[in-house]
């Protein structure tokens, strides 16, 4: 999807590339139960001279998702490795 060679011909005749994905998640836990919601936004542009960034994961790690404006912690997670 992020590759310069991504194939979206089933959707359009243009040669497009996804350049950014923003995912927002909401989770509320209370005595009444749990409520969750999520939304995802894709940034798409015509392919050009943009080089893809590659991130190689060769060991487990934890990650944090923070709001850039408020610096609030939104989500935490862990990558344990690829599933076989």
HTML snippet that shows the backbone in 3Dmol.js (N, CA, C, O; Angstrom):
<script src="https://3Dmol.org/build/3Dmol-min.js"></script>
<div id="view" style="width:600px;height:400px;position:relative"></div>
<script>
const pdb = `
ATOM      1  N   UNK A   1       0.817  -1.183   0.000  1.00  0.00           N
ATOM      2  CA  UNK A   1       0.000   0.000   0.000  1.00  0.00           C
ATOM      3  C   UNK A   1       0.869   1.257   0.000  1.00  0.00           C
ATOM      4  O   UNK A   1       0.548   2.222  -0.694  1.00  0.00           O
ATOM      5  N   UNK A   2       1.973   1.264   0.773  1.00  0.00           N
ATOM      6  CA  UNK A   2       2.848   2.426   0.831  1.00  0.00           C
ATOM      7  C   UNK A   2       3.913   2.397  -0.258  1.00  0.00           C
ATOM      8  O   UNK A   2       4.641   3.374  -0.433  1.00  0.00           O
ATOM      9  N   UNK A   3       4.013   1.309  -0.982  1.00  0.00           N
ATOM     10  CA  UNK A   3       5.038   1.139  -2.005  1.00  0.00           C
ATOM     11  C   UNK A   3       4.748   2.013  -3.216  1.00  0.00           C
ATOM     12  O   UNK A   3       3.592   2.308  -3.521  1.00  0.00           O
ATOM     13  N   UNK A   4       5.802   2.422  -3.897  1.00  0.00           N
ATOM     14  CA  UNK A   4       5.626   3.151  -5.151  1.00  0.00           C
ATOM     15  C   UNK A   4       5.002   2.251  -6.209  1.00  0.00           C
ATOM     16  O   UNK A   4       4.479   2.746  -7.208  1.00  0.00           O
ATOM     17  N   UNK A   5       5.049   0.943  -6.006  1.00  0.00           N
ATOM     18  CA  UNK A   5       4.485  -0.018  -6.953  1.00  0.00           C
ATOM     19  C   UNK A   5       3.113  -0.521  -6.524  1.00  0.00           C
ATOM     20  O   UNK A   5       2.635  -1.520  -7.061  1.00  0.00           O
ATOM     21  N   UNK A   6       2.468   0.145  -5.568  1.00  0.00           N
ATOM     22  CA  UNK A   6       1.147  -0.278  -5.100  1.00  0.00           C
ATOM     23  C   UNK A   6       0.170  -0.285  -6.274  1.00  0.00           C
ATOM     24  O   UNK A   6       0.210   0.602  -7.127  1.00  0.00           O
ATOM     25  N   UNK A   7      -0.701  -1.280  -6.314  1.00  0.00           N
ATOM     26  CA  UNK A   7      -1.626  -1.446  -7.428  1.00  0.00           C
ATOM     27  C   UNK A   7      -3.052  -1.167  -6.962  1.00  0.00           C
ATOM     28  O   UNK A   7      -3.647  -1.968  -6.241  1.00  0.00           O
ATOM     29  N   UNK A   8      -3.593  -0.020  -7.381  1.00  0.00           N
ATOM     30  CA  UNK A   8      -4.970   0.354  -7.049  1.00  0.00           C
ATOM     31  C   UNK A   8      -5.837   0.391  -8.306  1.00  0.00           C
ATOM     32  O   UNK A   8      -6.826   1.122  -8.348  1.00  0.00           O
ATOM     33  N   UNK A   9      -5.479  -0.389  -9.331  1.00  0.00           N
ATOM     34  CA  UNK A   9      -6.194  -0.332 -10.605  1.00  0.00           C
ATOM     35  C   UNK A   9      -7.637  -0.819 -10.494  1.00  0.00           C
ATOM     36  O   UNK A   9      -8.447  -0.530 -11.375  1.00  0.00           O
ATOM     37  N   UNK A  10      -7.973  -1.543  -9.447  1.00  0.00           N
ATOM     38  CA  UNK A  10      -9.379  -1.946  -9.268  1.00  0.00           C
ATOM     39  C   UNK A  10     -10.243  -0.760  -8.851  1.00  0.00           C
ATOM     40  O   UNK A  10     -11.468  -0.823  -8.951  1.00  0.00           O
ATOM     41  N   UNK A  11      -9.611   0.329  -8.382  1.00  0.00           N
ATOM     42  CA  UNK A  11     -10.342   1.493  -7.891  1.00  0.00           C
ATOM     43  C   UNK A  11     -10.261   2.691  -8.825  1.00  0.00           C
ATOM     44  O   UNK A  11     -11.206   3.477  -8.900  1.00  0.00           O
ATOM     45  N   UNK A  12      -9.134   2.847  -9.549  1.00  0.00           N
ATOM     46  CA  UNK A  12      -8.924   4.038 -10.370  1.00  0.00           C
ATOM     47  C   UNK A  12      -7.892   3.753 -11.453  1.00  0.00           C
ATOM     48  O   UNK A  12      -7.102   2.817 -11.337  1.00  0.00           O
ATOM     49  N   UNK A  13      -7.904   4.569 -12.511  1.00  0.00           N
ATOM     50  CA  UNK A  13      -6.899   4.464 -13.569  1.00  0.00           C
ATOM     51  C   UNK A  13      -5.621   5.210 -13.204  1.00  0.00           C
ATOM     52  O   UNK A  13      -4.585   4.996 -13.833  1.00  0.00           O
ATOM     53  N   UNK A  14      -5.675   6.080 -12.200  1.00  0.00           N
ATOM     54  CA  UNK A  14      -4.499   6.842 -11.785  1.00  0.00           C
ATOM     55  C   UNK A  14      -3.533   5.945 -11.017  1.00  0.00           C
ATOM     56  O   UNK A  14      -3.945   4.980 -10.373  1.00  0.00           O
ATOM     57  N   UNK A  15      -2.246   6.273 -11.093  1.00  0.00           N
ATOM     58  CA  UNK A  15      -1.227   5.545 -10.332  1.00  0.00           C
ATOM     59  C   UNK A  15      -1.096   6.239  -8.972  1.00  0.00           C
ATOM     60  O   UNK A  15      -0.435   7.272  -8.863  1.00  0.00           O
ATOM     61  N   UNK A  16      -1.723   5.674  -7.938  1.00  0.00           N
ATOM     62  CA  UNK A  16      -1.789   6.302  -6.621  1.00  0.00           C
ATOM     63  C   UNK A  16      -0.916   5.571  -5.613  1.00  0.00           C
ATOM     64  O   UNK A  16      -0.562   4.405  -5.790  1.00  0.00           O
ATOM     65  N   UNK A  17      -0.583   6.294  -4.551  1.00  0.00           N
ATOM     66  CA  UNK A  17       0.185   5.729  -3.442  1.00  0.00           C
ATOM     67  C   UNK A  17      -0.380   6.278  -2.142  1.00  0.00           C
ATOM     68  O   UNK A  17      -0.674   7.470  -2.049  1.00  0.00           O
ATOM     69  N   UNK A  18      -0.536   5.418  -1.135  1.00  0.00           N
ATOM     70  CA  UNK A  18      -0.940   5.865   0.196  1.00  0.00           C
ATOM     71  C   UNK A  18       0.299   6.438   0.868  1.00  0.00           C
ATOM     72  O   UNK A  18       1.323   5.763   0.966  1.00  0.00           O
ATOM     73  N   UNK A  19       0.210   7.685   1.333  1.00  0.00           N
ATOM     74  CA  UNK A  19       1.363   8.349   1.937  1.00  0.00           C
ATOM     75  C   UNK A  19       1.258   8.455   3.446  1.00  0.00           C
ATOM     76  O   UNK A  19       2.266   8.657   4.123  1.00  0.00           O
ATOM     77  N   UNK A  20       0.062   8.322   3.981  1.00  0.00           N
ATOM     78  CA  UNK A  20      -0.107   8.498   5.420  1.00  0.00           C
ATOM     79  C   UNK A  20      -1.416   7.849   5.851  1.00  0.00           C
ATOM     80  O   UNK A  20      -2.408   7.887   5.123  1.00  0.00           O
ATOM     81  N   UNK A  21      -1.412   7.263   7.022  1.00  0.00           N
ATOM     82  CA  UNK A  21      -2.640   6.739   7.616  1.00  0.00           C
ATOM     83  C   UNK A  21      -2.729   7.285   9.032  1.00  0.00           C
ATOM     84  O   UNK A  21      -1.773   7.196   9.802  1.00  0.00           O
ATOM     85  N   UNK A  22      -3.881   7.848   9.370  1.00  0.00           N
ATOM     86  CA  UNK A  22      -4.124   8.336  10.728  1.00  0.00           C
ATOM     87  C   UNK A  22      -5.244   7.487  11.312  1.00  0.00           C
ATOM     88  O   UNK A  22      -6.325   7.382  10.732  1.00  0.00           O
ATOM     89  N   UNK A  23      -4.980   6.891  12.450  1.00  0.00           N
ATOM     90  CA  UNK A  23      -5.982   6.060  13.112  1.00  0.00           C
ATOM     91  C   UNK A  23      -6.245   6.636  14.495  1.00  0.00           C
ATOM     92  O   UNK A  23      -5.317   6.874  15.268  1.00  0.00           O
ATOM     93  N   UNK A  24      -7.513   6.856  14.796  1.00  0.00           N
ATOM     94  CA  UNK A  24      -7.892   7.350  16.118  1.00  0.00           C
ATOM     95  C   UNK A  24      -8.780   6.305  16.775  1.00  0.00           C
ATOM     96  O   UNK A  24      -9.677   5.742  16.146  1.00  0.00           O
ATOM     97  N   UNK A  25      -8.515   6.060  18.040  1.00  0.00           N
ATOM     98  CA  UNK A  25      -9.292   5.069  18.783  1.00  0.00           C
ATOM     99  C   UNK A  25      -9.810   5.692  20.071  1.00  0.00           C
ATOM    100  O   UNK A  25      -9.168   6.565  20.655  1.00  0.00           O
ATOM    101  N   UNK A  26     -10.981   5.231  20.506  1.00  0.00           N
ATOM    102  CA  UNK A  26     -11.615   5.708  21.727  1.00  0.00           C
ATOM    103  C   UNK A  26     -11.979   4.493  22.562  1.00  0.00           C
ATOM    104  O   UNK A  26     -12.546   3.524  22.056  1.00  0.00           O
ATOM    105  N   UNK A  27     -11.653   4.551  23.834  1.00  0.00           N
ATOM    106  CA  UNK A  27     -11.978   3.455  24.747  1.00  0.00           C
ATOM    107  C   UNK A  27     -12.397   4.050  26.078  1.00  0.00           C
ATOM    108  O   UNK A  27     -11.641   4.802  26.694  1.00  0.00           O
ATOM    109  N   UNK A  28     -13.608   3.713  26.525  1.00  0.00           N
ATOM    110  CA  UNK A  28     -14.093   4.182  27.822  1.00  0.00           C
ATOM    111  C   UNK A  28     -14.498   2.971  28.651  1.00  0.00           C
ATOM    112  O   UNK A  28     -15.301   2.147  28.213  1.00  0.00           O
ATOM    113  N   UNK A  29     -13.941   2.871  29.840  1.00  0.00           N
ATOM    114  CA  UNK A  29     -14.260   1.776  30.747  1.00  0.00           C
ATOM    115  C   UNK A  29     -14.861   2.379  32.007  1.00  0.00           C
ATOM    116  O   UNK A  29     -14.257   3.253  32.629  1.00  0.00           O
ATOM    117  N   UNK A  30     -16.053   1.915  32.387  1.00  0.00           N
ATOM    118  CA  UNK A  30     -16.714   2.417  33.595  1.00  0.00           C
ATOM    119  C   UNK A  30     -17.462   1.266  34.258  1.00  0.00           C
ATOM    120  O   UNK A  30     -17.423   0.127  33.794  1.00  0.00           O
ATOM    121  N   UNK A  31     -18.139   1.589  35.345  1.00  0.00           N
ATOM    122  CA  UNK A  31     -18.922   0.577  36.047  1.00  0.00           C
ATOM    123  C   UNK A  31     -20.040   0.029  35.166  1.00  0.00           C
ATOM    124  O   UNK A  31     -20.486  -1.101  35.365  1.00  0.00           O
ATOM    125  N   UNK A  32     -20.494   0.815  34.197  1.00  0.00           N
ATOM    126  CA  UNK A  32     -21.594   0.413  33.323  1.00  0.00           C
ATOM    127  C   UNK A  32     -21.136  -0.486  32.174  1.00  0.00           C
ATOM    128  O   UNK A  32     -21.964  -1.111  31.510  1.00  0.00           O
ATOM    129  N   UNK A  33     -19.842  -0.555  31.939  1.00  0.00           N
ATOM    130  CA  UNK A  33     -19.338  -1.384  30.844  1.00  0.00           C
ATOM    131  C   UNK A  33     -18.227  -0.683  30.082  1.00  0.00           C
ATOM    132  O   UNK A  33     -17.630   0.278  30.568  1.00  0.00           O
ATOM    133  N   UNK A  34     -17.962  -1.171  28.893  1.00  0.00           N
ATOM    134  CA  UNK A  34     -16.894  -0.648  28.054  1.00  0.00           C
ATOM    135  C   UNK A  34     -17.471  -0.187  26.726  1.00  0.00           C
ATOM    136  O   UNK A  34     -18.302  -0.871  26.129  1.00  0.00           O
ATOM    137  N   UNK A  35     -17.026   0.974  26.270  1.00  0.00           N
ATOM    138  CA  UNK A  35     -17.434   1.499  24.973  1.00  0.00           C
ATOM    139  C   UNK A  35     -16.175   1.824  24.187  1.00  0.00           C
ATOM    140  O   UNK A  35     -15.245   2.432  24.715  1.00  0.00           O
ATOM    141  N   UNK A  36     -16.149   1.419  22.923  1.00  0.00           N
ATOM    142  CA  UNK A  36     -14.979   1.671  22.088  1.00  0.00           C
ATOM    143  C   UNK A  36     -15.430   2.099  20.697  1.00  0.00           C
ATOM    144  O   UNK A  36     -16.484   1.683  20.216  1.00  0.00           O
ATOM    145  N   UNK A  37     -14.617   2.932  20.060  1.00  0.00           N
ATOM    146  CA  UNK A  37     -14.868   3.369  18.690  1.00  0.00           C
ATOM    147  C   UNK A  37     -13.533   3.676  18.039  1.00  0.00           C
ATOM    148  O   UNK A  37     -12.545   3.947  18.722  1.00  0.00           O
ATOM    149  N   UNK A  38     -13.506   3.632  16.720  1.00  0.00           N
ATOM    150  CA  UNK A  38     -12.265   3.925  16.005  1.00  0.00           C
ATOM    151  C   UNK A  38     -12.590   4.506  14.639  1.00  0.00           C
ATOM    152  O   UNK A  38     -13.654   4.243  14.078  1.00  0.00           O
ATOM    153  N   UNK A  39     -11.662   5.300  14.108  1.00  0.00           N
ATOM    154  CA  UNK A  39     -11.785   5.876  12.771  1.00  0.00           C
ATOM    155  C   UNK A  39     -10.401   5.924  12.142  1.00  0.00           C
ATOM    156  O   UNK A  39      -9.403   6.152  12.825  1.00  0.00           O
ATOM    157  N   UNK A  40     -10.355   5.708  10.836  1.00  0.00           N
ATOM    158  CA  UNK A  40      -9.087   5.721  10.118  1.00  0.00           C
ATOM    159  C   UNK A  40      -9.197   6.643   8.917  1.00  0.00           C
ATOM    160  O   UNK A  40     -10.200   6.629   8.204  1.00  0.00           O
ATOM    161  N   UNK A  41      -8.153   7.455   8.694  1.00  0.00           N
ATOM    162  CA  UNK A  41      -8.088   8.367   7.556  1.00  0.00           C
ATOM    163  C   UNK A  41      -6.861   7.998   6.730  1.00  0.00           C
ATOM    164  O   UNK A  41      -5.775   7.808   7.277  1.00  0.00           O
ATOM    165  N   UNK A  42      -7.033   7.896   5.409  1.00  0.00           N
ATOM    166  CA  UNK A  42      -5.920   7.614   4.509  1.00  0.00           C
ATOM    167  C   UNK A  42      -5.576   8.861   3.714  1.00  0.00           C
ATOM    168  O   UNK A  42      -6.475   9.544   3.223  1.00  0.00           O
ATOM    169  N   UNK A  43      -4.290   9.173   3.577  1.00  0.00           N
ATOM    170  CA  UNK A  43      -3.823  10.246   2.701  1.00  0.00           C
ATOM    171  C   UNK A  43      -3.279   9.588   1.443  1.00  0.00           C
ATOM    172  O   UNK A  43      -2.366   8.765   1.508  1.00  0.00           O
ATOM    173  N   UNK A  44      -3.847   9.956   0.294  1.00  0.00           N
ATOM    174  CA  UNK A  44      -3.468   9.340  -0.972  1.00  0.00           C
ATOM    175  C   UNK A  44      -3.034  10.429  -1.937  1.00  0.00           C
ATOM    176  O   UNK A  44      -3.642  11.498  -2.001  1.00  0.00           O
ATOM    177  N   UNK A  45      -1.969  10.146  -2.690  1.00  0.00           N
ATOM    178  CA  UNK A  45      -1.532  11.086  -3.717  1.00  0.00           C
ATOM    179  C   UNK A  45      -1.030  10.300  -4.912  1.00  0.00           C
ATOM    180  O   UNK A  45      -0.763   9.102  -4.822  1.00  0.00           O
ATOM    181  N   UNK A  46      -0.906  11.005  -6.047  1.00  0.00           N
ATOM    182  CA  UNK A  46      -0.358  10.348  -7.222  1.00  0.00           C
ATOM    183  C   UNK A  46       1.091  10.006  -6.952  1.00  0.00           C
ATOM    184  O   UNK A  46       1.819  10.787  -6.340  1.00  0.00           O
ATOM    185  N   UNK A  47       1.513   8.831  -7.413  1.00  0.00           N
ATOM    186  CA  UNK A  47       2.892   8.394  -7.186  1.00  0.00           C
ATOM    187  C   UNK A  47       3.856   9.333  -7.881  1.00  0.00           C
ATOM    188  O   UNK A  47       3.576   9.869  -8.953  1.00  0.00           O
ATOM    189  N   UNK A  48       4.986   9.515  -7.247  1.00  0.00           N
ATOM    190  CA  UNK A  48       6.002  10.387  -7.802  1.00  0.00           C
ATOM    191  C   UNK A  48       7.340  10.010  -7.241  1.00  0.00           C
ATOM    192  O   UNK A  48       7.660   8.828  -7.113  1.00  0.00           O
ATOM    193  N   UNK A  49       8.127  11.010  -6.904  1.00  0.00           N
ATOM    194  CA  UNK A  49       9.474  10.781  -6.422  1.00  0.00           C
ATOM    195  C   UNK A  49       9.581  10.558  -4.935  1.00  0.00           C
ATOM    196  O   UNK A  49      10.660  10.747  -4.372  1.00  0.00           O
ATOM    197  N   UNK A  50       8.513  10.166  -4.275  1.00  0.00           N
ATOM    198  CA  UNK A  50       8.558   9.954  -2.829  1.00  0.00           C
ATOM    199  C   UNK A  50       9.158   8.584  -2.547  1.00  0.00           C
ATOM    200  O   UNK A  50       8.718   7.584  -3.114  1.00  0.00           O
ATOM    201  N   UNK A  51      10.147   8.534  -1.686  1.00  0.00           N
ATOM    202  CA  UNK A  51      10.736   7.246  -1.331  1.00  0.00           C
ATOM    203  C   UNK A  51      10.030   6.691  -0.095  1.00  0.00           C
ATOM    204  O   UNK A  51       9.703   7.427   0.836  1.00  0.00           O
ATOM    205  N   UNK A  52       9.807   5.395  -0.107  1.00  0.00           N
ATOM    206  CA  UNK A  52       9.138   4.747   1.019  1.00  0.00           C
ATOM    207  C   UNK A  52      10.109   4.574   2.174  1.00  0.00           C
ATOM    208  O   UNK A  52      11.290   4.301   1.964  1.00  0.00           O
ATOM    209  N   UNK A  53       9.611   4.734   3.394  1.00  0.00           N
ATOM    210  CA  UNK A  53      10.410   4.495   4.591  1.00  0.00           C
ATOM    211  C   UNK A  53      10.200   3.050   5.018  1.00  0.00           C
ATOM    212  O   UNK A  53       9.066   2.574   5.081  1.00  0.00           O
ATOM    213  N   UNK A  54      11.278   2.361   5.308  1.00  0.00           N
ATOM    214  CA  UNK A  54      11.212   0.960   5.705  1.00  0.00           C
ATOM    215  C   UNK A  54      11.599   0.852   7.169  1.00  0.00           C
ATOM    216  O   UNK A  54      12.604   1.414   7.604  1.00  0.00           O
ATOM    217  N   UNK A  55      10.788   0.123   7.921  1.00  0.00           N
ATOM    218  CA  UNK A  55      11.039  -0.092   9.337  1.00  0.00           C
ATOM    219  C   UNK A  55      11.130  -1.594   9.559  1.00  0.00           C
ATOM    220  O   UNK A  55      10.127  -2.297   9.434  1.00  0.00           O
ATOM    221  N   UNK A  56      12.314  -2.096   9.884  1.00  0.00           N
ATOM    222  CA  UNK A  56      12.526  -3.524  10.112  1.00  0.00           C
ATOM    223  C   UNK A  56      12.423  -3.817  11.611  1.00  0.00           C
ATOM    224  O   UNK A  56      13.084  -3.169  12.423  1.00  0.00           O
ATOM    225  N   UNK A  57      11.598  -4.789  11.966  1.00  0.00           N
ATOM    226  CA  UNK A  57      11.419  -5.197  13.363  1.00  0.00           C
ATOM    227  C   UNK A  57      12.038  -6.570  13.540  1.00  0.00           C
ATOM    228  O   UNK A  57      11.531  -7.556  13.004  1.00  0.00           O
ATOM    229  N   UNK A  58      13.134  -6.642  14.290  1.00  0.00           N
ATOM    230  CA  UNK A  58      13.761  -7.943  14.512  1.00  0.00           C
ATOM    231  C   UNK A  58      13.720  -8.366  15.972  1.00  0.00           C
ATOM    232  O   UNK A  58      14.382  -9.325  16.370  1.00  0.00           O
ATOM    233  N   UNK A  59      12.940  -7.647  16.764  1.00  0.00           N
ATOM    234  CA  UNK A  59      12.772  -8.015  18.173  1.00  0.00           C
ATOM    235  C   UNK A  59      11.487  -7.359  18.689  1.00  0.00           C
ATOM    236  O   UNK A  59      11.012  -6.387  18.101  1.00  0.00           O
ATOM    237  N   UNK A  60      10.927  -7.876  19.771  1.00  0.00           N
ATOM    238  CA  UNK A  60       9.713  -7.280  20.339  1.00  0.00           C
ATOM    239  C   UNK A  60       9.960  -5.851  20.824  1.00  0.00           C
ATOM    240  O   UNK A  60      11.070  -5.499  21.223  1.00  0.00           O
ATOM    241  N   UNK A  61       8.909  -5.041  20.781  1.00  0.00           N
ATOM    242  CA  UNK A  61       9.001  -3.683  21.305  1.00  0.00           C
ATOM    243  C   UNK A  61       7.617  -3.203  21.720  1.00  0.00           C
ATOM    244  O   UNK A  61       6.604  -3.766  21.303  1.00  0.00           O
ATOM    245  N   UNK A  62       7.580  -2.172  22.531  1.00  0.00           N
ATOM    246  CA  UNK A  62       6.331  -1.524  22.931  1.00  0.00           C
ATOM    247  C   UNK A  62       6.228  -0.204  22.198  1.00  0.00           C
ATOM    248  O   UNK A  62       7.243   0.395  21.841  1.00  0.00           O
ATOM    249  N   UNK A  63       4.992   0.258  21.968  1.00  0.00           N
ATOM    250  CA  UNK A  63       4.808   1.549  21.316  1.00  0.00           C
ATOM    251  C   UNK A  63       3.728   2.349  22.025  1.00  0.00           C
ATOM    252  O   UNK A  63       2.849   1.794  22.683  1.00  0.00           O
ATOM    253  N   UNK A  64       3.814   3.655  21.878  1.00  0.00           N
ATOM    254  CA  UNK A  64       2.854   4.598  22.451  1.00  0.00           C
ATOM    255  C   UNK A  64       2.306   5.455  21.328  1.00  0.00           C
ATOM    256  O   UNK A  64       3.056   5.864  20.441  1.00  0.00           O
ATOM    257  N   UNK A  65       1.019   5.734  21.351  1.00  0.00           N
ATOM    258  CA  UNK A  65       0.409   6.674  20.413  1.00  0.00           C
ATOM    259  C   UNK A  65      -0.006   7.884  21.224  1.00  0.00           C
ATOM    260  O   UNK A  65      -0.784   7.780  22.172  1.00  0.00           O
ATOM    261  N   UNK A  66       0.534   9.050  20.830  1.00  0.00           N
ATOM    262  CA  UNK A  66       0.282  10.279  21.583  1.00  0.00           C
ATOM    263  C   UNK A  66      -0.327  11.331  20.671  1.00  0.00           C
ATOM    264  O   UNK A  66      -0.069  11.345  19.468  1.00  0.00           O
ATOM    265  N   UNK A  67      -1.130  12.206  21.243  1.00  0.00           N
ATOM    266  CA  UNK A  67      -1.667  13.358  20.535  1.00  0.00           C
ATOM    267  C   UNK A  67      -0.560  14.398  20.420  1.00  0.00           C
ATOM    268  O   UNK A  67      -0.020  14.836  21.435  1.00  0.00           O
ATOM    269  N   UNK A  68      -0.216  14.798  19.200  1.00  0.00           N
ATOM    270  CA  UNK A  68       0.866  15.768  19.006  1.00  0.00           C
ATOM    271  C   UNK A  68       0.557  17.130  19.615  1.00  0.00           C
ATOM    272  O   UNK A  68       1.471  17.827  20.058  1.00  0.00           O
ATOM    273  N   UNK A  69      -0.710  17.518  19.644  1.00  0.00           N
ATOM    274  CA  UNK A  69      -1.066  18.842  20.168  1.00  0.00           C
ATOM    275  C   UNK A  69      -1.081  18.886  21.691  1.00  0.00           C
ATOM    276  O   UNK A  69      -0.515  19.795  22.298  1.00  0.00           O
ATOM    277  N   UNK A  70      -1.731  17.900  22.305  1.00  0.00           N
ATOM    278  CA  UNK A  70      -1.897  17.933  23.765  1.00  0.00           C
ATOM    279  C   UNK A  70      -0.841  17.125  24.501  1.00  0.00           C
ATOM    280  O   UNK A  70      -0.697  17.252  25.717  1.00  0.00           O
ATOM    281  N   UNK A  71      -0.099  16.290  23.770  1.00  0.00           N
ATOM    282  CA  UNK A  71       0.907  15.385  24.352  1.00  0.00           C
ATOM    283  C   UNK A  71       0.269  14.327  25.258  1.00  0.00           C
ATOM    284  O   UNK A  71       0.961  13.706  26.064  1.00  0.00           O
ATOM    285  N   UNK A  72      -1.044  14.121  25.131  1.00  0.00           N
ATOM    286  CA  UNK A  72      -1.732  13.088  25.904  1.00  0.00           C
ATOM    287  C   UNK A  72      -1.467  11.714  25.309  1.00  0.00           C
ATOM    288  O   UNK A  72      -1.426  11.558  24.088  1.00  0.00           O
ATOM    289  N   UNK A  73      -1.288  10.727  26.165  1.00  0.00           N
ATOM    290  CA  UNK A  73      -1.126   9.346  25.737  1.00  0.00           C
ATOM    291  C   UNK A  73      -2.491   8.806  25.331  1.00  0.00           C
ATOM    292  O   UNK A  73      -3.438   8.859  26.116  1.00  0.00           O
ATOM    293  N   UNK A  74      -2.597   8.292  24.119  1.00  0.00           N
ATOM    294  CA  UNK A  74      -3.870   7.814  23.602  1.00  0.00           C
ATOM    295  C   UNK A  74      -3.954   6.296  23.642  1.00  0.00           C
ATOM    296  O   UNK A  74      -5.006   5.741  23.960  1.00  0.00           O
ATOM    297  N   UNK A  75      -2.854   5.619  23.322  1.00  0.00           N
ATOM    298  CA  UNK A  75      -2.898   4.169  23.201  1.00  0.00           C
ATOM    299  C   UNK A  75      -1.506   3.606  23.419  1.00  0.00           C
ATOM    300  O   UNK A  75      -0.513   4.249  23.080  1.00  0.00           O
ATOM    301  N   UNK A  76      -1.428   2.412  23.979  1.00  0.00           N
ATOM    302  CA  UNK A  76      -0.157   1.696  24.088  1.00  0.00           C
ATOM    303  C   UNK A  76      -0.340   0.312  23.481  1.00  0.00           C
ATOM    304  O   UNK A  76      -1.453  -0.212  23.422  1.00  0.00           O
ATOM    305  N   UNK A  77       0.743  -0.260  23.041  1.00  0.00           N
ATOM    306  CA  UNK A  77       0.670  -1.594  22.464  1.00  0.00           C
ATOM    307  C   UNK A  77       2.023  -2.265  22.488  1.00  0.00           C
ATOM    308  O   UNK A  77       3.022  -1.664  22.884  1.00  0.00           O
ATOM    309  N   UNK A  78       2.049  -3.503  22.065  1.00  0.00           N
ATOM    310  CA  UNK A  78       3.295  -4.263  22.019  1.00  0.00           C
ATOM    311  C   UNK A  78       3.335  -5.068  20.734  1.00  0.00           C
ATOM    312  O   UNK A  78       2.333  -5.651  20.323  1.00  0.00           O
ATOM    313  N   UNK A  79       4.504  -5.095  20.101  1.00  0.00           N
ATOM    314  CA  UNK A  79       4.758  -5.942  18.945  1.00  0.00           C
ATOM    315  C   UNK A  79       5.587  -7.113  19.446  1.00  0.00           C
ATOM    316  O   UNK A  79       6.686  -6.921  19.967  1.00  0.00           O
ATOM    317  N   UNK A  80       5.068  -8.321  19.290  1.00  0.00           N
ATOM    318  CA  UNK A  80       5.761  -9.499  19.803  1.00  0.00           C
ATOM    319  C   UNK A  80       6.488 -10.269  18.715  1.00  0.00           C
ATOM    320  O   UNK A  80       7.308 -11.136  19.017  1.00  0.00           O
ATOM    321  N   UNK A  81       6.206  -9.971  17.475  1.00  0.00           N
ATOM    322  CA  UNK A  81       6.862 -10.640  16.360  1.00  0.00           C
ATOM    323  C   UNK A  81       5.841 -11.100  15.342  1.00  0.00           C
ATOM    324  O   UNK A  81       4.641 -11.085  15.616  1.00  0.00           O
ATOM    325  N   UNK A  82       6.305 -11.513  14.159  1.00  0.00           N
ATOM    326  CA  UNK A  82       5.368 -11.964  13.127  1.00  0.00           C
ATOM    327  C   UNK A  82       4.716 -13.285  13.524  1.00  0.00           C
ATOM    328  O   UNK A  82       5.323 -14.111  14.206  1.00  0.00           O
ATOM    329  N   UNK A  83       3.487 -13.469  13.093  1.00  0.00           N
ATOM    330  CA  UNK A  83       2.801 -14.737  13.343  1.00  0.00           C
ATOM    331  C   UNK A  83       3.172 -15.713  12.245  1.00  0.00           C
ATOM    332  O   UNK A  83       3.327 -15.330  11.086  1.00  0.00           O
ATOM    333  N   UNK A  84       3.310 -16.934  12.604  1.00  0.00           N
ATOM    334  CA  UNK A  84       3.718 -17.960  11.627  1.00  0.00           C
ATOM    335  C   UNK A  84       2.504 -18.673  11.094  1.00  0.00           C
ATOM    336  O   UNK A  84       2.631 -19.571  10.262  1.00  0.00           O
TER     337      UNK A  84
END
`;
const viewer = $3Dmol.createViewer("view");
viewer.addModel(pdb, "pdb");
viewer.setStyle({}, {cartoon: {color: "spectrum"}});
viewer.zoomTo();
viewer.render();
</script>
